[in-house]
Amino acid sequence: MNTQQPLIDKLHDLIKQGDDVDRCYSIRSLAAIRAPHSSEVLIECLRDEDIDVCVDAADALGQLGGESAAEKLLESLMNDPDGEIKTACIKALAELGDTDTIPHFIAMAEQRPDNISFDDNEWDVWWDMQLESIKALGALKVRDAIPAFHKIIE
């Protein structure tokens, strides 16, 4: 038996029953201790009402991976309207190194998604998404992204 299992179980319980701070710190703790079999709990957190919980869950999934982690991160990237969450999903998918996401990274680098929420401040979160997509494409050494890079530079 895994000697960390009682701790992992307690962290899972805090994620399900705790407040937003409990959930965030529990998620970060699972990633820090490289908790096995936590992806299901973390995937549920991608749809949490608190944006910080969603962002931390995406980050943890990027570190831990797990069954269907890439699929669920991509689903959040494509469907969640929050740019912060989308950016976290891009970072996590890049960390996982899933090559199936390359076309999505290219698309995010080239064009602002229609389904992204926009607030009234001067910063467009798409710029963060675009930067993380470009970093991911560079880290994956995607030669097919070169035309997109030229387009962005122009």
Summary of the structure (lengths in Angstrom):
residues: 154
radius of gyration: 16.3
end to end distance: 56.9
largest distance: 56.9
contacts: 482
relative contact order: 0.10
helix: 71%
strand: 0%
